[in-house]
Amino acid sequence: MAKMLDGPVPGGARSVSWPWYHHVLTNELTPDAKNLLTTYSNVPPAELEAHIYSIRDKAWGIFPWPCVGEFWFLSFGLAKHPLYRNMVLPRLKLGQTLLDVGACLGQDLRKCIFDGAPPDKLYASDLFPEYENLAYDLWRDQDRLSPGHFFTDDILADNQIFTSGPLMTQLGPGQVDIITITMFLHLFNYENQLKTATRILRLLSHKPGSIILGSQAGSIDFGEQTLKPPFHRSGDGSRRTVFRHNPESFETLWREAGQVTGVPLKVSAVLQKPTDFLFGADSSFDFSVKKRRYLTRSETRRLYFSIMRT
Ligand SMILES: C[S@@+](CC[C@H](N)C(=O)[O-])C[C@H]1O[C@@H](n2cnc3c(N)ncnc32)[C@H](O)[C@@H]1O
């Protein structure tokens, strides 16, 4: 964890003057988010905004991610994936297992439950243990999603630590039918993406048809990119990069991970421009939110993908 924390955390890291700390909600509280919070979580409508600000500020105290400062936890990335309605949800209703890696406040799991998935086979994992209880505070659903569905695990931990960690020992290798990684892989450089991809493939069920899916920041031109300050340097002062993919480079990454792990797979990836976004996705997605995002560049696109075991 220390390795992660020495990244984007200079002195005063929790300051609310960072540009990715949005002081007020604008269009993030979509009808979908409002519906979940009032119907599933039973938050009285008059208390909604105060509830969101209070949880967000606690999450900011844990780590000042852009996804926290910009309220991404109100956006259901998995539900916007083109395979959600016709593949993910029906499979979950038949009892398949789902793991959300890098789940943060667990909004995607809650949306699945709200849409009818049985909670007993849904799991989340993240680097920060505090997210488990904070997610319960946000979604008020400890009566429906019992403790034990959240694993604190560093996907980049040294081999021995990862192998003996909760994901590999409590959930187990080769056990998960559906793994979702929304806005996750793009946090890392190519080397760490490859490490992450091989570990995710090790968790994936051996049954053909098992699937990894998600979305993340992509780019027309692939390659390592240096982020804007203060994310551009590691704690030791070295230059820190993240790898941005187009569909071709994304496929290369997973083919390489498939070779390392011996997993046969089929990769699909597509870049979405704001104008042709209605690719089976949630039409309530509002790109004006994206315009305000601190790390977005003009060549940034949303990359939707799936990796299926064949
Ligand atoms: C950009 S947020 C995305 C959260 C969520 N999936 C979403 O779509 O809103 C990335 C998440 O990955 C987690 N994370 C970062 N590095 C990690 C690591 N090495 N192992 C596990 N989780 C990590 C962060 O704590 C954070 O919650």
The ligand as a MOL file (V3000), in Angstrom:
LIG
                    3D

  0  0  0     0  0            999 V3000
M  V30 BEGIN CTAB
M  V30 COUNTS 27 29 0 0 0
M  V30 BEGIN ATOM
M  V30 1 C -10.6280 5.4860 -10.2680 0
M  V30 2 S -11.2230 4.5740 -8.9000 0 CHG=1
M  V30 3 C -12.5540 3.6930 -9.6660 0
M  V30 4 C -13.5610 3.2220 -8.6750 0
M  V30 5 C -14.7860 2.5160 -9.2530 0
M  V30 6 N -14.4450 1.2830 -9.9380 0
M  V30 7 C -15.5600 3.4350 -10.1720 0
M  V30 8 O -15.7840 3.0670 -11.3330 0
M  V30 9 O -15.9820 4.5010 -9.7120 0 CHG=-1
M  V30 10 C -9.9680 3.3380 -8.7360 0
M  V30 11 C -10.0840 2.4590 -7.4940 0
M  V30 12 O -9.0020 1.4940 -7.5410 0
M  V30 13 C -8.4610 1.3370 -6.2490 0
M  V30 14 N -7.0400 0.9000 -6.3790 0
M  V30 15 C -5.9950 1.6560 -6.7640 0
M  V30 16 N -4.8670 0.9380 -6.7640 0
M  V30 17 C -5.2070 -0.3050 -6.3700 0
M  V30 18 C -4.4660 -1.4900 -6.1420 0
M  V30 19 N -3.1570 -1.5360 -6.3370 0
M  V30 20 N -5.1460 -2.6060 -5.7470 0
M  V30 21 C -6.4850 -2.5590 -5.5450 0
M  V30 22 N -7.2390 -1.4510 -5.7220 0
M  V30 23 C -6.6110 -0.3380 -6.1170 0
M  V30 24 C -8.6040 2.6980 -5.6240 0
M  V30 25 O -8.5320 2.6580 -4.2200 0
M  V30 26 C -9.9250 3.1880 -6.1750 0
M  V30 27 O -10.9790 2.8520 -5.3240 0
M  V30 END ATOM
M  V30 BEGIN BOND
M  V30 1 1 1 2
M  V30 2 1 2 3
M  V30 3 1 2 10
M  V30 4 1 3 4
M  V30 5 1 4 5
M  V30 6 1 5 6
M  V30 7 1 5 7
M  V30 8 2 7 8
M  V30 9 1 7 9
M  V30 10 1 10 11
M  V30 11 1 11 12
M  V30 12 1 11 26
M  V30 13 1 12 13
M  V30 14 1 13 14
M  V30 15 1 13 24
M  V30 16 1 14 15
M  V30 17 1 14 23
M  V30 18 2 15 16
M  V30 19 1 16 17
M  V30 20 1 17 18
M  V30 21 2 17 23
M  V30 22 1 18 19
M  V30 23 2 18 20
M  V30 24 1 20 21
M  V30 25 2 21 22
M  V30 26 1 22 23
M  V30 27 1 24 25
M  V30 28 1 24 26
M  V30 29 1 26 27
M  V30 END BOND
M  V30 END CTAB
M  END
